[in-house]
Amino acid sequence: MEEKIVTKQEIIELFEKNILVDSGKGWFYKTDNKSLEVEIIAIHDFEPKYLKDMYRAGNYKIKAK
C-alpha cells in the first residue's frame, strides 16, 4: 500500500464506511481482498503544544506498518 495523505473529513468518512477499522489492537485498512495494519500520523501546520492539539490536525498520513 502506498502512503496516503487525507484530510480530516476524508479520514472520518473512511472510518464511517468501515474502510478504516479500529480493532482495539491497531488500525486496519480494508482493500478488496485483504486487510492491512496501518499507522495514522497526524500532519500539523503548527507545532502541537498540548495533547488536545494532537487531534486538531488538518491532514493525516496513512501508511502500512
PyMOL Python script that loads the backbone (N, CA, C, O; Angstrom):
from pymol import cmd

cmd.read_pdbstr("""\
ATOM      1  N   MET A   1       0.843  -1.181   0.000  1.00  0.00           N
ATOM      2  CA  MET A   1       0.000   0.000   0.000  1.00  0.00           C
ATOM      3  C   MET A   1       0.884   1.239   0.000  1.00  0.00           C
ATOM      4  O   MET A   1       1.846   1.331   0.763  1.00  0.00           O
ATOM      5  N   GLU A   2       0.553   2.170  -0.848  1.00  0.00           N
ATOM      6  CA  GLU A   2       1.258   3.449  -0.859  1.00  0.00           C
ATOM      7  C   GLU A   2       0.752   4.317   0.279  1.00  0.00           C
ATOM      8  O   GLU A   2      -0.381   4.169   0.737  1.00  0.00           O
ATOM      9  N   GLU A   3       1.609   5.223   0.729  1.00  0.00           N
ATOM     10  CA  GLU A   3       1.166   6.179   1.742  1.00  0.00           C
ATOM     11  C   GLU A   3       0.092   7.067   1.142  1.00  0.00           C
ATOM     12  O   GLU A   3       0.157   7.438  -0.030  1.00  0.00           O
ATOM     13  N   LYS A   4      -0.902   7.405   1.963  1.00  0.00           N
ATOM     14  CA  LYS A   4      -1.969   8.297   1.529  1.00  0.00           C
ATOM     15  C   LYS A   4      -2.015   9.490   2.458  1.00  0.00           C
ATOM     16  O   LYS A   4      -1.878   9.347   3.673  1.00  0.00           O
ATOM     17  N   ILE A   5      -2.208  10.657   1.891  1.00  0.00           N
ATOM     18  CA  ILE A   5      -2.454  11.864   2.677  1.00  0.00           C
ATOM     19  C   ILE A   5      -3.938  12.180   2.503  1.00  0.00           C
ATOM     20  O   ILE A   5      -4.422  12.351   1.385  1.00  0.00           O
ATOM     21  N   VAL A   6      -4.646  12.253   3.623  1.00  0.00           N
ATOM     22  CA  VAL A   6      -6.085  12.529   3.578  1.00  0.00           C
ATOM     23  C   VAL A   6      -6.423  13.667   4.526  1.00  0.00           C
ATOM     24  O   VAL A   6      -5.700  13.932   5.486  1.00  0.00           O
ATOM     25  N   THR A   7      -7.522  14.328   4.244  1.00  0.00           N
ATOM     26  CA  THR A   7      -7.986  15.398   5.123  1.00  0.00           C
ATOM     27  C   THR A   7      -8.706  14.792   6.321  1.00  0.00           C
ATOM     28  O   THR A   7      -8.999  13.597   6.356  1.00  0.00           O
ATOM     29  N   LYS A   8      -8.979  15.636   7.289  1.00  0.00           N
ATOM     30  CA  LYS A   8      -9.702  15.192   8.477  1.00  0.00           C
ATOM     31  C   LYS A   8     -11.071  14.638   8.085  1.00  0.00           C
ATOM     32  O   LYS A   8     -11.493  13.605   8.605  1.00  0.00           O
ATOM     33  N   GLN A   9     -11.759  15.311   7.184  1.00  0.00           N
ATOM     34  CA  GLN A   9     -13.080  14.850   6.742  1.00  0.00           C
ATOM     35  C   GLN A   9     -12.986  13.504   6.026  1.00  0.00           C
ATOM     36  O   GLN A   9     -13.837  12.636   6.221  1.00  0.00           O
ATOM     37  N   GLU A  10     -11.957  13.329   5.201  1.00  0.00           N
ATOM     38  CA  GLU A  10     -11.789  12.063   4.480  1.00  0.00           C
ATOM     39  C   GLU A  10     -11.522  10.907   5.433  1.00  0.00           C
ATOM     40  O   GLU A  10     -12.032   9.806   5.225  1.00  0.00           O
ATOM     41  N   ILE A  11     -10.729  11.142   6.475  1.00  0.00           N
ATOM     42  CA  ILE A  11     -10.438  10.063   7.418  1.00  0.00           C
ATOM     43  C   ILE A  11     -11.695   9.683   8.203  1.00  0.00           C
ATOM     44  O   ILE A  11     -11.904   8.511   8.516  1.00  0.00           O
ATOM     45  N   ILE A  12     -12.520  10.665   8.516  1.00  0.00           N
ATOM     46  CA  ILE A  12     -13.791  10.378   9.187  1.00  0.00           C
ATOM     47  C   ILE A  12     -14.664   9.507   8.286  1.00  0.00           C
ATOM     48  O   ILE A  12     -15.273   8.546   8.756  1.00  0.00           O
ATOM     49  N   GLU A  13     -14.729   9.835   7.003  1.00  0.00           N
ATOM     50  CA  GLU A  13     -15.526   9.059   6.054  1.00  0.00           C
ATOM     51  C   GLU A  13     -14.993   7.636   5.899  1.00  0.00           C
ATOM     52  O   GLU A  13     -15.775   6.695   5.767  1.00  0.00           O
ATOM     53  N   LEU A  14     -13.671   7.469   5.912  1.00  0.00           N
ATOM     54  CA  LEU A  14     -13.086   6.126   5.820  1.00  0.00           C
ATOM     55  C   LEU A  14     -13.496   5.268   7.020  1.00  0.00           C
ATOM     56  O   LEU A  14     -13.779   4.080   6.858  1.00  0.00           O
ATOM     57  N   PHE A  15     -13.532   5.848   8.206  1.00  0.00           N
ATOM     58  CA  PHE A  15     -13.992   5.115   9.390  1.00  0.00           C
ATOM     59  C   PHE A  15     -15.490   4.818   9.298  1.00  0.00           C
ATOM     60  O   PHE A  15     -15.919   3.715   9.635  1.00  0.00           O
ATOM     61  N   GLU A  16     -16.285   5.783   8.849  1.00  0.00           N
ATOM     62  CA  GLU A  16     -17.732   5.579   8.733  1.00  0.00           C
ATOM     63  C   GLU A  16     -18.078   4.488   7.722  1.00  0.00           C
ATOM     64  O   GLU A  16     -19.050   3.756   7.911  1.00  0.00           O
ATOM     65  N   LYS A  17     -17.298   4.372   6.657  1.00  0.00           N
ATOM     66  CA  LYS A  17     -17.537   3.366   5.618  1.00  0.00           C
ATOM     67  C   LYS A  17     -16.868   2.035   5.942  1.00  0.00           C
ATOM     68  O   LYS A  17     -16.917   1.105   5.137  1.00  0.00           O
ATOM     69  N   ASN A  18     -16.245   1.937   7.115  1.00  0.00           N
ATOM     70  CA  ASN A  18     -15.536   0.723   7.557  1.00  0.00           C
ATOM     71  C   ASN A  18     -14.407   0.311   6.627  1.00  0.00           C
ATOM     72  O   ASN A  18     -14.076  -0.871   6.526  1.00  0.00           O
ATOM     73  N   ILE A  19     -13.820   1.281   5.954  1.00  0.00           N
ATOM     74  CA  ILE A  19     -12.602   1.028   5.181  1.00  0.00           C
ATOM     75  C   ILE A  19     -11.422   1.062   6.144  1.00  0.00           C
ATOM     76  O   ILE A  19     -10.500   0.254   6.033  1.00  0.00           O
ATOM     77  N   LEU A  20     -11.453   1.989   7.079  1.00  0.00           N
ATOM     78  CA  LEU A  20     -10.508   2.022   8.195  1.00  0.00           C
ATOM     79  C   LEU A  20     -11.246   1.487   9.412  1.00  0.00           C
ATOM     80  O   LEU A  20     -12.375   1.889   9.693  1.00  0.00           O
ATOM     81  N   VAL A  21     -10.595   0.575  10.131  1.00  0.00           N
ATOM     82  CA  VAL A  21     -11.227  -0.048  11.288  1.00  0.00           C
ATOM     83  C   VAL A  21     -10.259   0.003  12.461  1.00  0.00           C
ATOM     84  O   VAL A  21      -9.076  -0.304  12.319  1.00  0.00           O
ATOM     85  N   ASP A  22     -10.776   0.395  13.622  1.00  0.00           N
ATOM     86  CA  ASP A  22     -10.003   0.361  14.862  1.00  0.00           C
ATOM     87  C   ASP A  22     -10.357  -0.931  15.573  1.00  0.00           C
ATOM     88  O   ASP A  22     -11.460  -1.069  16.102  1.00  0.00           O
ATOM     89  N   SER A  23      -9.429  -1.880  15.589  1.00  0.00           N
ATOM     90  CA  SER A  23      -9.704  -3.199  16.166  1.00  0.00           C
ATOM     91  C   SER A  23      -9.476  -3.237  17.674  1.00  0.00           C
ATOM     92  O   SER A  23      -9.778  -4.239  18.323  1.00  0.00           O
ATOM     93  N   GLY A  24      -8.951  -2.166  18.226  1.00  0.00           N
ATOM     94  CA  GLY A  24      -8.562  -2.194  19.631  1.00  0.00           C
ATOM     95  C   GLY A  24      -7.104  -2.612  19.797  1.00  0.00           C
ATOM     96  O   GLY A  24      -6.485  -2.328  20.822  1.00  0.00           O
ATOM     97  N   LYS A  25      -6.566  -3.277  18.799  1.00  0.00           N
ATOM     98  CA  LYS A  25      -5.158  -3.691  18.805  1.00  0.00           C
ATOM     99  C   LYS A  25      -4.375  -3.000  17.701  1.00  0.00           C
ATOM    100  O   LYS A  25      -3.171  -3.213  17.555  1.00  0.00           O
ATOM    101  N   GLY A  26      -5.061  -2.174  16.928  1.00  0.00           N
ATOM    102  CA  GLY A  26      -4.418  -1.457  15.837  1.00  0.00           C
ATOM    103  C   GLY A  26      -5.443  -0.991  14.836  1.00  0.00           C
ATOM    104  O   GLY A  26      -6.622  -1.330  14.941  1.00  0.00           O
ATOM    105  N   TRP A  27      -4.994  -0.200  13.847  1.00  0.00           N
ATOM    106  CA  TRP A  27      -5.853   0.274  12.786  1.00  0.00           C
ATOM    107  C   TRP A  27      -5.631  -0.585  11.557  1.00  0.00           C
ATOM    108  O   TRP A  27      -4.499  -0.932  11.221  1.00  0.00           O
ATOM    109  N   PHE A  28      -6.719  -0.923  10.896  1.00  0.00           N
ATOM    110  CA  PHE A  28      -6.640  -1.757   9.710  1.00  0.00           C
ATOM    111  C   PHE A  28      -7.347  -1.078   8.552  1.00  0.00           C
ATOM    112  O   PHE A  28      -8.439  -0.532   8.703  1.00  0.00           O
ATOM    113  N   TYR A  29      -6.700  -1.123   7.386  1.00  0.00           N
ATOM    114  CA  TYR A  29      -7.239  -0.558   6.150  1.00  0.00           C
ATOM    115  C   TYR A  29      -7.687  -1.728   5.290  1.00  0.00           C
ATOM    116  O   TYR A  29      -6.883  -2.593   4.943  1.00  0.00           O
ATOM    117  N   LYS A  30      -8.967  -1.756   4.948  1.00  0.00           N
ATOM    118  CA  LYS A  30      -9.518  -2.862   4.178  1.00  0.00           C
ATOM    119  C   LYS A  30      -9.437  -2.553   2.691  1.00  0.00           C
ATOM    120  O   LYS A  30      -9.842  -1.482   2.239  1.00  0.00           O
ATOM    121  N   THR A  31      -8.908  -3.508   1.941  1.00  0.00           N
ATOM    122  CA  THR A  31      -8.926  -3.427   0.483  1.00  0.00           C
ATOM    123  C   THR A  31      -9.888  -4.518  -0.008  1.00  0.00           C
ATOM    124  O   THR A  31     -10.540  -5.175   0.803  1.00  0.00           O
ATOM    125  N   ASP A  32      -9.977  -4.710  -1.301  1.00  0.00           N
ATOM    126  CA  ASP A  32     -10.922  -5.692  -1.856  1.00  0.00           C
ATOM    127  C   ASP A  32     -10.685  -7.106  -1.337  1.00  0.00           C
ATOM    128  O   ASP A  32     -11.636  -7.840  -1.068  1.00  0.00           O
ATOM    129  N   ASN A  33      -9.418  -7.487  -1.197  1.00  0.00           N
ATOM    130  CA  ASN A  33      -9.153  -8.881  -0.861  1.00  0.00           C
ATOM    131  C   ASN A  33      -8.345  -9.084   0.417  1.00  0.00           C
ATOM    132  O   ASN A  33      -8.044 -10.223   0.774  1.00  0.00           O
ATOM    133  N   LYS A  34      -7.987  -8.004   1.113  1.00  0.00           N
ATOM    134  CA  LYS A  34      -7.230  -8.190   2.355  1.00  0.00           C
ATOM    135  C   LYS A  34      -7.362  -6.967   3.255  1.00  0.00           C
ATOM    136  O   LYS A  34      -7.908  -5.934   2.869  1.00  0.00           O
ATOM    137  N   SER A  35      -6.845  -7.123   4.456  1.00  0.00           N
ATOM    138  CA  SER A  35      -6.871  -6.049   5.448  1.00  0.00           C
ATOM    139  C   SER A  35      -5.433  -5.816   5.905  1.00  0.00           C
ATOM    140  O   SER A  35      -4.766  -6.744   6.362  1.00  0.00           O
ATOM    141  N   LEU A  36      -4.959  -4.585   5.784  1.00  0.00           N
ATOM    142  CA  LEU A  36      -3.581  -4.247   6.146  1.00  0.00           C
ATOM    143  C   LEU A  36      -3.548  -3.434   7.428  1.00  0.00           C
ATOM    144  O   LEU A  36      -4.358  -2.525   7.610  1.00  0.00           O
ATOM    145  N   GLU A  37      -2.617  -3.755   8.317  1.00  0.00           N
ATOM    146  CA  GLU A  37      -2.423  -2.926   9.502  1.00  0.00           C
ATOM    147  C   GLU A  37      -1.698  -1.660   9.079  1.00  0.00           C
ATOM    148  O   GLU A  37      -0.703  -1.717   8.355  1.00  0.00           O
ATOM    149  N   VAL A  38      -2.201  -0.512   9.536  1.00  0.00           N
ATOM    150  CA  VAL A  38      -1.634   0.766   9.128  1.00  0.00           C
ATOM    151  C   VAL A  38      -1.358   1.651  10.340  1.00  0.00           C
ATOM    152  O   VAL A  38      -1.865   1.418  11.438  1.00  0.00           O
ATOM    153  N   GLU A  39      -0.549   2.658  10.105  1.00  0.00           N
ATOM    154  CA  GLU A  39      -0.314   3.723  11.066  1.00  0.00           C
ATOM    155  C   GLU A  39      -1.039   4.962  10.548  1.00  0.00           C
ATOM    156  O   GLU A  39      -1.091   5.205   9.343  1.00  0.00           O
ATOM    157  N   ILE A  40      -1.591   5.734  11.465  1.00  0.00           N
ATOM    158  CA  ILE A  40      -2.209   7.006  11.109  1.00  0.00           C
ATOM    159  C   ILE A  40      -1.412   8.096  11.801  1.00  0.00           C
ATOM    160  O   ILE A  40      -1.323   8.134  13.029  1.00  0.00           O
ATOM    161  N   ILE A  41      -0.836   8.978  11.005  1.00  0.00           N
ATOM    162  CA  ILE A  41       0.059  10.007  11.515  1.00  0.00           C
ATOM    163  C   ILE A  41      -0.563  11.373  11.253  1.00  0.00           C
ATOM    164  O   ILE A  41      -0.880  11.710  10.113  1.00  0.00           O
ATOM    165  N   ALA A  42      -0.735  12.157  12.313  1.00  0.00           N
ATOM    166  CA  ALA A  42      -1.300  13.499  12.182  1.00  0.00           C
ATOM    167  C   ALA A  42      -0.251  14.429  11.585  1.00  0.00           C
ATOM    168  O   ALA A  42       0.915  14.406  11.978  1.00  0.00           O
ATOM    169  N   ILE A  43      -0.686  15.245  10.630  1.00  0.00           N
ATOM    170  CA  ILE A  43       0.187  16.235   9.999  1.00  0.00           C
ATOM    171  C   ILE A  43      -0.341  17.610  10.385  1.00  0.00           C
ATOM    172  O   ILE A  43      -1.457  17.984  10.023  1.00  0.00           O
ATOM    173  N   HIS A  44       0.465  18.349  11.118  1.00  0.00           N
ATOM    174  CA  HIS A  44       0.058  19.659  11.616  1.00  0.00           C
ATOM    175  C   HIS A  44       0.715  20.780  10.829  1.00  0.00           C
ATOM    176  O   HIS A  44       1.821  20.635  10.307  1.00  0.00           O
ATOM    177  N   ASP A  45       0.013  21.894  10.758  1.00  0.00           N
ATOM    178  CA  ASP A  45       0.576  23.107  10.172  1.00  0.00           C
ATOM    179  C   ASP A  45       1.328  23.907  11.227  1.00  0.00           C
ATOM    180  O   ASP A  45       1.948  24.925  10.920  1.00  0.00           O
ATOM    181  N   PHE A  46       1.268  23.442  12.472  1.00  0.00           N
ATOM    182  CA  PHE A  46       1.906  24.116  13.602  1.00  0.00           C
ATOM    183  C   PHE A  46       2.461  23.050  14.536  1.00  0.00           C
ATOM    184  O   PHE A  46       2.091  21.880  14.434  1.00  0.00           O
ATOM    185  N   GLU A  47       3.328  23.438  15.429  1.00  0.00           N
ATOM    186  CA  GLU A  47       3.889  22.510  16.413  1.00  0.00           C
ATOM    187  C   GLU A  47       2.891  22.367  17.569  1.00  0.00           C
ATOM    188  O   GLU A  47       2.650  23.331  18.295  1.00  0.00           O
ATOM    189  N   PRO A  48       2.305  21.165  17.747  1.00  0.00           N
ATOM    190  CA  PRO A  48       1.328  20.994  18.827  1.00  0.00           C
ATOM    191  C   PRO A  48       1.979  21.164  20.194  1.00  0.00           C
ATOM    192  O   PRO A  48       3.020  20.574  20.482  1.00  0.00           O
ATOM    193  N   LYS A  49       1.348  21.977  21.024  1.00  0.00           N
ATOM    194  CA  LYS A  49       1.884  22.258  22.345  1.00  0.00           C
ATOM    195  C   LYS A  49       1.223  21.389  23.412  1.00  0.00           C
ATOM    196  O   LYS A  49       1.871  20.975  24.373  1.00  0.00           O
ATOM    197  N   TYR A  50      -0.052  21.120  23.242  1.00  0.00           N
ATOM    198  CA  TYR A  50      -0.805  20.362  24.220  1.00  0.00           C
ATOM    199  C   TYR A  50      -1.372  19.098  23.580  1.00  0.00           C
ATOM    200  O   TYR A  50      -1.519  19.031  22.360  1.00  0.00           O
ATOM    201  N   LEU A  51      -1.687  18.105  24.392  1.00  0.00           N
ATOM    202  CA  LEU A  51      -2.233  16.850  23.892  1.00  0.00           C
ATOM    203  C   LEU A  51      -3.514  17.083  23.093  1.00  0.00           C
ATOM    204  O   LEU A  51      -3.740  16.426  22.076  1.00  0.00           O
ATOM    205  N   LYS A  52      -4.349  18.010  23.547  1.00  0.00           N
ATOM    206  CA  LYS A  52      -5.597  18.279  22.823  1.00  0.00           C
ATOM    207  C   LYS A  52      -5.333  18.787  21.408  1.00  0.00           C
ATOM    208  O   LYS A  52      -6.183  18.622  20.533  1.00  0.00           O
ATOM    209  N   ASP A  53      -4.181  19.397  21.165  1.00  0.00           N
ATOM    210  CA  ASP A  53      -3.827  19.884  19.832  1.00  0.00           C
ATOM    211  C   ASP A  53      -3.522  18.733  18.868  1.00  0.00           C
ATOM    212  O   ASP A  53      -3.583  18.917  17.653  1.00  0.00           O
ATOM    213  N   MET A  54      -3.200  17.564  19.389  1.00  0.00           N
ATOM    214  CA  MET A  54      -2.883  16.416  18.544  1.00  0.00           C
ATOM    215  C   MET A  54      -4.082  16.014  17.689  1.00  0.00           C
ATOM    216  O   MET A  54      -3.913  15.456  16.605  1.00  0.00           O
ATOM    217  N   TYR A  55      -5.286  16.294  18.171  1.00  0.00           N
ATOM    218  CA  TYR A  55      -6.492  15.905  17.461  1.00  0.00           C
ATOM    219  C   TYR A  55      -7.000  16.988  16.523  1.00  0.00           C
ATOM    220  O   TYR A  55      -8.049  16.825  15.901  1.00  0.00           O
ATOM    221  N   ARG A  56      -6.282  18.074  16.416  1.00  0.00           N
ATOM    222  CA  ARG A  56      -6.701  19.194  15.566  1.00  0.00           C
ATOM    223  C   ARG A  56      -5.913  19.275  14.269  1.00  0.00           C
ATOM    224  O   ARG A  56      -5.796  20.348  13.677  1.00  0.00           O
ATOM    225  N   ALA A  57      -5.387  18.172  13.834  1.00  0.00           N
ATOM    226  CA  ALA A  57      -4.623  18.167  12.591  1.00  0.00           C
ATOM    227  C   ALA A  57      -5.563  18.352  11.414  1.00  0.00           C
ATOM    228  O   ALA A  57      -6.710  17.905  11.444  1.00  0.00           O
ATOM    229  N   GLY A  58      -5.069  19.014  10.378  1.00  0.00           N
ATOM    230  CA  GLY A  58      -5.866  19.211   9.176  1.00  0.00           C
ATOM    231  C   GLY A  58      -5.754  18.036   8.224  1.00  0.00           C
ATOM    232  O   GLY A  58      -6.689  17.740   7.480  1.00  0.00           O
ATOM    233  N   ASN A  59      -4.605  17.365   8.248  1.00  0.00           N
ATOM    234  CA  ASN A  59      -4.353  16.232   7.354  1.00  0.00           C
ATOM    235  C   ASN A  59      -3.743  15.069   8.124  1.00  0.00           C
ATOM    236  O   ASN A  59      -3.164  15.247   9.196  1.00  0.00           O
ATOM    237  N   TYR A  60      -3.883  13.889   7.563  1.00  0.00           N
ATOM    238  CA  TYR A  60      -3.334  12.685   8.183  1.00  0.00           C
ATOM    239  C   TYR A  60      -2.656  11.849   7.112  1.00  0.00           C
ATOM    240  O   TYR A  60      -3.084  11.827   5.958  1.00  0.00           O
ATOM    241  N   LYS A  61      -1.589  11.158   7.511  1.00  0.00           N
ATOM    242  CA  LYS A  61      -0.902  10.242   6.621  1.00  0.00           C
ATOM    243  C   LYS A  61      -1.265   8.828   7.059  1.00  0.00           C
ATOM    244  O   LYS A  61      -1.165   8.494   8.240  1.00  0.00           O
ATOM    245  N   ILE A  62      -1.687   7.999   6.106  1.00  0.00           N
ATOM    246  CA  ILE A  62      -1.986   6.599   6.376  1.00  0.00           C
ATOM    247  C   ILE A  62      -0.920   5.794   5.655  1.00  0.00           C
ATOM    248  O   ILE A  62      -0.756   5.919   4.442  1.00  0.00           O
ATOM    249  N   LYS A  63      -0.190   4.962   6.405  1.00  0.00           N
ATOM    250  CA  LYS A  63       0.840   4.142   5.771  1.00  0.00           C
ATOM    251  C   LYS A  63       0.848   2.760   6.402  1.00  0.00           C
ATOM    252  O   LYS A  63       0.513   2.590   7.574  1.00  0.00           O
ATOM    253  N   ALA A  64       1.238   1.779   5.602  1.00  0.00           N
ATOM    254  CA  ALA A  64       1.282   0.388   6.057  1.00  0.00           C
ATOM    255  C   ALA A  64       2.380   0.227   7.093  1.00  0.00           C
ATOM    256  O   ALA A  64       3.430   0.864   7.007  1.00  0.00           O
ATOM    257  N   LYS A  65       2.126  -0.629   8.072  1.00  0.00           N
ATOM    258  CA  LYS A  65       3.139  -0.920   9.108  1.00  0.00           C
ATOM    259  C   LYS A  65       4.141  -1.904   8.593  1.00  0.00           C
ATOM    260  O   LYS A  65       5.069  -2.275   9.311  1.00  0.00           O
TER     261      LYS A  65
END
""", "prot")
cmd.dss("prot")
cmd.show_as("cartoon", "prot")
cmd.util.cbc("prot")
cmd.orient("prot")
